[in-house]
Amino acid sequence: MIKFAHKIGGIMIKSILKKLSITFIAISFTVISSVASAEITITWPSIWVGKDSKTTVIGELIDEFNAANAGSIKVVVEEQTDYDIYAQKLTAQIATGELPDIMTVGAQLLDVLHRSGKAMDLAPHINSDSHWNNVYPENALQSAMIDGVLSALPYELFVTPVTYNKKILKDAGYDEFPDNYDDFFKMCEAVTANGKVCTSQMTGKNGWTSMLWYSQALASAGGPDIYEKGLDHPAYVKAFEVMEKMYQYTTSDAIGADAGVSGGHFLNERTAVFMNGPWFIARYTSDGIPGLHENIGVAAAPMLMGGEGSPGGYVGGRQSSLAAGKQSDPAKEEAIVKFLKWLTIPENVARLSYSSGAMFIVNADLPNDMDRLFIEMKQGISDAPYVAPIFQNGIGSLAIASEFPQALSALALGDVTPEGAVEMLQDAD
């Protein structure tokens, strides 16, 4: 009886195990099938959100890509409305190696990103596919490579000419923008006497607007190759001398102000002169007071008498590049590459440029009715004897670039001389 029960029990146990095995196989098959068909999610902490002039079209491009790849790939944006905080966050992520799937990388972080070894190498995808070879100018991608590795795709370009309010200048007795700093500061006196403020300056965050002015004065004093000459070159002091005087003709809230404050004064016709990139063009209409866009003129920055620069010289360079974090999953890597190709399709780039005024390195046929200011800036580039790097990118040191706003603020407050401001940069290196 006991033996029989044991036998029956054995048969029952075998039967149960068999059923469990079949069930396990079925479940495993279902899981494997589910994983195989799972949608790949790509995260993108994007700065092209909020008030950024590229927000609308970038949103449309993401929606169109997601719709075309529904069920297989989905791009999810993590909004980064503060450019400086985003740059700090990305710097920390590069240091830890925990990079997002897609990144918008400023020129000052490109070398850091490459040296980290954590970025996806896009070079193999260029060699195996003709898309990027066809849409980029000759040698553009090769010049972006370091030791055969392409850690980021060059994308947005920029120049930073002077934009000025023709009406305010005319009321002060000026029909043309001065081509030298002596005449420029005489114009500032006239604008001040007429009850307006001449320039929009700032010292907060990275000192962006004022840093652009400093870059212009630096290239004018020391030439476009000034960054190869070292911080002890007299051009650095001369450029701070220009900035010291510039703060005599700016708004009372310039010290500590950020780019929003600086730009806001010009958008509301409280200042006569402003400096920023082509991406700001759309804001002259969308955020400026009625009629502002029609009153804006574009000019090259003034020159310093006896400087090593050339009249009409511009500053600018690569504004942003597209990069991706290194992936262990080949399917996800291919999905990311597919989205990066989508962003670099010439028709999509043309849409971005047309809506925002931003300039891109990708070859794209732009509409004939591009914004007047965009056309004038492009013409300025064509006529310019050089386009020198901005200080933030050209100086080649994150420590010095980070110290610049402090040196600028100390100068504006009268706590240091132009020589002292340069010493602050030297001590930071």
Secondary structure per residue as TSV (DSSP state, phi and psi in degrees):
chain	resnum	aa	ss	phi	psi
A	1	M	-	360.0	-44.7
A	2	I	H	-66.1	-43.6
A	3	K	H	-60.8	-42.1
A	4	F	H	-63.0	-45.2
A	5	A	H	-61.9	-40.0
A	6	H	H	-64.1	-39.7
A	7	K	H	-66.1	-46.9
A	8	I	H	-59.3	-42.9
A	9	G	H	-61.9	-38.3
A	10	G	H	-63.7	-43.0
A	11	I	H	-61.6	-42.8
A	12	M	H	-63.7	-42.5
A	13	I	H	-63.0	-42.5
A	14	K	H	-61.8	-39.6
A	15	S	H	-64.6	-43.7
A	16	I	H	-64.2	-43.9
A	17	L	H	-62.6	-37.3
A	18	K	H	-63.6	-44.0
A	19	K	H	-64.7	-40.7
A	20	L	H	-63.3	-38.8
A	21	S	H	-63.8	-43.9
A	22	I	H	-62.9	-42.6
A	23	T	H	-63.0	-42.5
A	24	F	H	-62.4	-42.6
A	25	I	H	-62.3	-42.4
A	26	A	H	-62.9	-43.7
A	27	I	H	-64.3	-44.2
A	28	S	H	-59.9	-43.1
A	29	F	H	-61.6	-41.5
A	30	T	H	-63.8	-43.2
A	31	V	H	-64.2	-45.7
A	32	I	H	-61.4	-43.4
A	33	S	H	-63.0	-39.7
A	34	S	H	-65.3	-42.6
A	35	V	H	-64.6	-41.2
A	36	A	H	-62.6	-32.5
A	37	S	T	-103.5	8.0
A	38	A	-	-64.9	145.4
A	39	E	-	-74.4	132.1
A	40	I	E	-84.4	125.1
A	41	T	E	-101.0	127.9
A	42	I	E	-111.9	120.8
A	43	T	E	-93.7	138.0
A	44	W	E	-135.3	102.0
A	45	P	E	-72.4	97.7
A	46	S	E	-102.4	135.4
A	47	I	S	-88.3	-8.2
A	48	W	S	-89.7	63.8
A	49	V	-	-138.8	178.5
A	50	G	T	61.6	-125.4
A	51	K	T	-87.3	-0.4
A	52	D	-	-59.7	138.5
A	53	S	T	-67.3	-14.7
A	54	K	T	-94.1	-0.8
A	55	T	H	-54.7	-50.9
A	56	T	H	-60.7	-51.9
A	57	V	H	-71.3	-37.1
A	58	I	H	-59.6	-42.3
A	59	G	H	-61.4	-41.7
A	60	E	H	-64.4	-42.9
A	61	L	H	-64.2	-39.3
A	62	I	H	-65.9	-44.4
A	63	D	H	-61.4	-41.9
A	64	E	H	-66.8	-40.8
A	65	F	H	-64.7	-45.1
A	66	N	H	-63.1	-38.5
A	67	A	H	-66.6	-40.5
A	68	A	H	-71.0	-22.1
A	69	N	T	-118.5	26.0
A	70	A	T	-54.7	131.7
A	71	G	T	90.0	-15.6
A	72	S	T	-119.5	-40.6
A	73	I	E	-138.4	139.2
A	74	K	E	-139.5	124.3
A	75	V	E	-93.0	126.1
A	76	V	E	-116.3	124.2
A	77	V	E	-91.2	133.0
A	78	E	E	-106.5	108.1
A	79	E	E	-65.9	130.2
A	80	Q	-	-123.6	91.6
A	81	T	-	-83.0	-14.9
A	82	D	-	-109.8	111.2
A	83	Y	H	-60.0	-42.1
A	84	D	H	-69.6	-41.7
A	85	I	H	-64.3	-38.5
A	86	Y	H	-61.6	-44.2
A	87	A	H	-61.9	-40.0
A	88	Q	H	-65.5	-42.2
A	89	K	H	-63.7	-43.4
A	90	L	H	-66.1	-37.3
A	91	T	H	-59.2	-43.9
A	92	A	H	-65.4	-39.9
A	93	Q	H	-66.3	-38.1
A	94	I	H	-63.6	-40.2
A	95	A	H	-64.6	-37.5
A	96	T	H	-87.5	-16.9
A	97	G	T	84.1	4.0
A	98	E	-	-96.2	74.4
A	99	L	-	-85.5	150.2
A	100	P	-	-70.4	169.4
A	101	D	S	-63.2	-44.5
A	102	I	E	-128.8	143.2
A	103	M	E	-133.7	147.5
A	104	T	E	-104.1	112.7
A	105	V	E	-112.2	126.5
A	106	G	E	-73.8	159.8
A	107	A	G	-59.3	-32.7
A	108	Q	G	-70.3	-15.5
A	109	L	G	-104.9	-2.5
A	110	L	H	-61.5	-44.8
A	111	D	H	-68.1	-38.9
A	112	V	H	-63.0	-43.3
A	113	L	H	-61.9	-44.9
A	114	H	H	-62.7	-45.9
A	115	R	H	-67.3	-23.0
A	116	S	H	-67.8	-27.8
A	117	G	T	71.8	11.2
A	118	K	-	-99.6	-4.6
A	119	A	B	-87.5	150.1
A	120	M	-	-66.9	130.5
A	121	D	-	-80.1	114.4
A	122	L	-	-89.0	-7.3
A	123	A	H	-57.2	-44.3
A	124	P	H	-59.8	-30.6
A	125	H	H	-76.1	-21.4
A	126	I	H	-77.8	-41.3
A	127	N	H	-66.1	-29.8
A	128	S	T	-97.5	-4.2
A	129	D	-	-143.1	137.7
A	130	S	S	-87.6	-5.4
A	131	H	H	-53.5	-57.9
A	132	W	H	-69.0	-30.9
A	133	N	H	-64.6	-29.8
A	134	N	H	-81.9	-30.1
A	135	V	H	-97.5	-13.9
A	136	Y	S	-99.6	149.1
A	137	P	-	-60.3	157.5
A	138	E	T	-57.1	133.1
A	139	N	T	70.5	0.6
A	140	A	H	-63.1	-41.7
A	141	L	H	-76.7	-37.9
A	142	Q	H	-63.8	-38.5
A	143	S	H	-71.3	-18.3
A	144	A	H	-87.9	-8.5
A	145	M	-	-82.5	149.0
A	146	I	B	-124.6	116.5
A	147	D	T	54.6	39.2
A	148	G	T	79.3	1.3
A	149	V	B	-104.9	131.3
A	150	L	-	-109.1	98.2
A	151	S	-	-84.2	-14.4
A	152	A	S	-156.6	144.0
A	153	L	E	-87.1	122.9
A	154	P	E	-62.1	137.7
A	155	Y	E	-134.8	-74.4
A	156	E	E	-96.7	133.3
A	157	L	E	-106.4	166.9
A	158	F	E	-157.6	156.1
A	159	V	E	-133.5	159.0
A	160	T	-	-131.4	74.2
A	161	P	-	-73.9	174.0
A	162	V	E	-78.1	135.9
A	163	T	E	-113.6	136.1
A	164	Y	E	-137.8	154.8
A	165	N	E	-89.0	107.8
A	166	K	H	-62.7	-33.8
A	167	K	H	-67.5	-45.5
A	168	I	H	-64.1	-41.1
A	169	L	H	-67.0	-39.2
A	170	K	H	-64.3	-40.6
A	171	D	H	-63.6	-24.0
A	172	A	T	-92.7	1.7
A	173	G	T	97.7	16.9
A	174	Y	-	-121.4	123.8
A	175	D	S	-97.0	-17.4
A	176	E	S	-131.8	153.9
A	177	F	-	-81.6	133.5
A	178	P	-	-61.5	148.2
A	179	D	S	-103.0	3.8
A	180	N	B	-142.4	159.2
A	181	Y	H	-71.6	-28.4
A	182	D	H	-60.4	-50.0
A	183	D	H	-69.8	-31.9
A	184	F	H	-61.1	-45.9
A	185	F	H	-73.4	-26.2
A	186	K	H	-64.9	-39.5
A	187	M	H	-63.4	-40.9
A	188	C	H	-61.0	-37.7
A	189	E	H	-61.4	-43.0
A	190	A	H	-66.9	-40.3
A	191	V	H	-64.3	-42.7
A	192	T	H	-62.6	-44.0
A	193	A	H	-63.3	-23.4
A	194	N	T	-91.0	6.8
A	195	G	T	89.8	12.1
A	196	K	-	-117.5	166.2
A	197	V	E	-98.0	138.8
A	198	C	E	-76.9	-54.6
A	199	T	E	-122.4	154.7
A	200	S	-	-97.8	113.7
A	201	Q	-	-123.4	172.1
A	202	M	-	-161.8	162.0
A	203	T	-	-133.1	-8.5
A	204	G	S	-74.2	168.0
A	205	K	T	51.4	-122.5
A	206	N	T	-95.4	10.5
A	207	G	-	66.5	27.5
A	208	W	H	-45.1	-63.0
A	209	T	H	-59.6	-46.4
A	210	S	H	-69.6	-32.5
A	211	M	H	-62.0	-34.9
A	212	L	H	-66.6	-42.9
A	213	W	H	-60.6	-44.0
A	214	Y	H	-61.0	-40.7
A	215	S	H	-61.3	-42.3
A	216	Q	H	-62.3	-48.1
A	217	A	H	-64.7	-36.3
A	218	L	H	-64.1	-46.2
A	219	A	H	-66.8	-34.9
A	220	S	H	-66.3	-42.3
A	221	A	H	-76.7	-40.7
A	222	G	H	-112.2	-2.9
A	223	G	-	90.2	163.7
A	224	P	T	-65.2	-16.7
A	225	D	T	-99.9	23.8
A	226	I	G	-57.4	-32.4
A	227	Y	G	-71.1	-12.8
A	228	E	G	-88.6	-4.9
A	229	K	S	-100.9	-5.4
A	230	G	-	88.0	154.8
A	231	L	T	-69.8	-11.8
A	232	D	T	-86.1	0.6
A	233	H	S	-69.0	137.4
A	234	P	H	-60.2	-17.0
A	235	A	H	-61.2	-32.4
A	236	Y	H	-65.9	-38.9
A	237	V	H	-70.0	-43.3
A	238	K	H	-60.7	-39.4
A	239	A	H	-66.7	-36.8
A	240	F	H	-69.7	-29.4
A	241	E	H	-64.1	-39.0
A	242	V	H	-62.2	-45.7
A	243	M	H	-66.6	-37.0
A	244	E	H	-58.0	-42.4
A	245	K	H	-73.8	-32.5
A	246	M	H	-59.8	-35.4
A	247	Y	G	-73.3	-7.9
A	248	Q	G	-79.2	-14.2
A	249	Y	G	-127.5	42.3
A	250	T	B	-130.5	-177.2
A	251	T	-	-74.5	157.8
A	252	S	T	-69.2	-18.6
A	253	D	T	-100.5	16.5
A	254	A	-	-65.0	-36.8
A	255	I	T	-72.1	116.9
A	256	G	T	91.8	-9.6
A	257	A	-	-70.2	150.0
A	258	D	-	-101.9	-175.8
A	259	A	H	-64.7	-29.9
A	260	G	H	-65.1	-39.5
A	261	V	H	-69.8	-47.7
A	262	S	H	-59.1	-48.8
A	263	G	H	-67.5	-35.7
A	264	G	H	-61.2	-35.6
A	265	H	H	-63.7	-41.7
A	266	F	H	-71.3	-39.6
A	267	L	H	-62.1	-26.5
A	268	N	T	-104.6	16.9
A	269	E	T	57.8	33.2
A	270	R	S	-90.5	-17.0
A	271	T	E	-128.4	156.6
A	272	A	E	-94.3	-26.9
A	273	V	E	-132.7	139.6
A	274	F	E	-146.5	152.9
A	275	M	E	-133.5	126.8
A	276	N	-	-164.0	-176.2
A	277	G	-	-93.0	177.2
A	278	P	G	-64.0	-22.3
A	279	W	G	-63.4	-16.0
A	280	F	G	-83.8	-10.4
A	281	I	H	-56.5	-46.8
A	282	A	H	-61.2	-30.2
A	283	R	H	-71.9	-22.7
A	284	Y	H	-61.6	-29.4
A	285	T	H	-93.0	-45.8
A	286	S	H	-72.9	-36.3
A	287	D	T	-113.6	-12.6
A	288	G	S	-79.4	162.6
A	289	I	-	-68.3	156.0
A	290	P	T	-53.2	131.0
A	291	G	T	88.9	-5.0
A	292	L	H	-61.1	-48.3
A	293	H	H	-54.2	-42.1
A	294	E	H	-66.4	-24.1
A	295	N	H	-91.5	-0.7
A	296	I	E	-89.8	134.7
A	297	G	E	-115.3	160.5
A	298	V	E	-121.5	136.2
A	299	A	E	-149.3	158.5
A	300	A	-	-72.0	154.5
A	301	A	-	-66.6	155.3
A	302	P	-	-62.6	162.2
A	303	M	B	-111.6	150.4
A	304	L	-	-87.5	130.1
A	305	M	T	-60.5	130.4
A	306	G	T	80.5	6.4
A	307	G	-	-76.4	171.5
A	308	E	S	-92.8	-2.0
A	309	G	S	-82.3	-179.1
A	310	S	-	-123.7	144.4
A	311	P	T	-55.5	137.7
A	312	G	T	85.8	0.8
A	313	G	-	-65.8	141.6
A	314	Y	E	-111.5	163.4
A	315	V	E	-121.5	151.6
A	316	G	E	169.6	-145.7
A	317	G	E	137.8	-149.9
A	318	R	E	-85.3	119.6
A	319	Q	E	-84.0	-49.0
A	320	S	E	-148.7	150.2
A	321	S	E	-125.2	157.5
A	322	L	E	-101.4	128.4
A	323	A	E	-137.7	169.3
A	324	A	E	-140.5	149.6
A	325	G	B	-73.8	147.5
A	326	K	-	-62.4	136.9
A	327	Q	-	-116.1	144.4
A	328	S	S	-92.8	-17.6
A	329	D	-	-98.1	112.0
A	330	P	H	-57.5	-34.8
A	331	A	H	-65.8	-39.5
A	332	K	H	-70.9	-37.8
A	333	E	H	-59.4	-44.5
A	334	E	H	-64.0	-36.8
A	335	A	H	-65.6	-40.9
A	336	I	H	-65.6	-44.3
A	337	V	H	-60.2	-39.4
A	338	K	H	-61.4	-40.9
A	339	F	H	-70.5	-39.3
A	340	L	H	-63.1	-36.2
A	341	K	H	-65.0	-38.5
A	342	W	H	-59.9	-41.5
A	343	L	H	-70.3	-20.1
A	344	T	T	-105.6	9.1
A	345	I	-	-65.2	128.1
A	346	P	H	-51.3	-40.7
A	347	E	H	-63.1	-37.6
A	348	N	H	-71.2	-38.1
A	349	V	H	-65.2	-40.2
A	350	A	H	-61.6	-39.0
A	351	R	H	-62.7	-43.0
A	352	L	H	-63.1	-45.5
A	353	S	H	-65.8	-42.1
A	354	Y	H	-64.0	-41.1
A	355	S	H	-78.3	-29.7
A	356	S	H	-109.1	-25.2
A	357	G	-	88.1	-3.7
A	358	A	-	-70.6	153.0
A	359	M	E	-106.9	143.2
A	360	F	E	-131.2	152.4
A	361	I	S	-80.0	-23.7
A	362	V	S	-61.7	135.2
A	363	N	-	-67.0	119.6
A	364	A	-	-144.3	137.0
A	365	D	-	-80.0	109.1
A	366	L	-	-86.7	148.6
A	367	P	-	-60.2	155.3
A	368	N	T	-70.5	-20.5
A	369	D	T	-101.1	37.6
A	370	M	-	-60.1	153.8
A	371	D	-	-54.1	138.9
A	372	R	H	-53.5	-41.4
A	373	L	H	-68.0	-35.5
A	374	F	H	-61.3	-46.4
A	375	I	H	-62.4	-42.0
A	376	E	H	-65.8	-38.2
A	377	M	H	-67.6	-41.1
A	378	K	H	-61.8	-40.1
A	379	Q	H	-65.7	-37.4
A	380	G	H	-61.2	-39.7
A	381	I	H	-62.4	-43.8
A	382	S	H	-62.0	-36.1
A	383	D	H	-86.2	-16.3
A	384	A	-	-69.4	138.7
A	385	P	S	-71.2	-20.9
A	386	Y	-	-163.8	160.1
A	387	V	E	-124.2	100.4
A	388	A	E	-82.4	154.5
A	389	P	E	-66.5	153.9
A	390	I	-	-75.7	157.6
A	391	F	H	-54.8	-45.5
A	392	Q	H	-55.7	-36.3
A	393	N	H	-93.3	-35.9
A	394	G	H	-76.6	-26.8
A	395	I	T	-68.9	-23.2
A	396	G	-	73.1	18.7
A	397	S	-	-144.7	119.8
A	398	L	H	-64.3	-33.5
A	399	A	H	-65.1	-44.3
A	400	I	H	-68.7	-42.7
A	401	A	H	-60.8	-37.5
A	402	S	H	-71.7	-29.7
A	403	E	H	-79.1	-22.3
A	404	F	H	-53.4	-48.3
A	405	P	H	-59.5	-34.7
A	406	Q	H	-67.4	-42.2
A	407	A	H	-64.4	-39.5
A	408	L	H	-65.7	-42.4
A	409	S	H	-65.3	-43.2
A	410	A	H	-62.8	-37.9
A	411	L	H	-65.2	-47.1
A	412	A	H	-63.7	-32.9
A	413	L	H	-80.7	-10.5
A	414	G	T	83.5	13.2
A	415	D	S	-79.0	-24.1
A	416	V	S	-136.3	157.7
A	417	T	-	-85.6	170.9
A	418	P	H	-54.6	-36.7
A	419	E	H	-65.5	-39.3
A	420	G	H	-66.5	-34.7
A	421	A	H	-64.5	-40.5
A	422	V	H	-65.2	-39.2
A	423	E	H	-61.7	-36.2
A	424	M	H	-61.9	-39.6
A	425	L	H	-67.8	-40.8
A	426	Q	H	-64.2	-39.8
A	427	D	H	-68.1	-26.0
A	428	A	H	-77.2	-19.8
A	429	D	-	-74.1	360.0
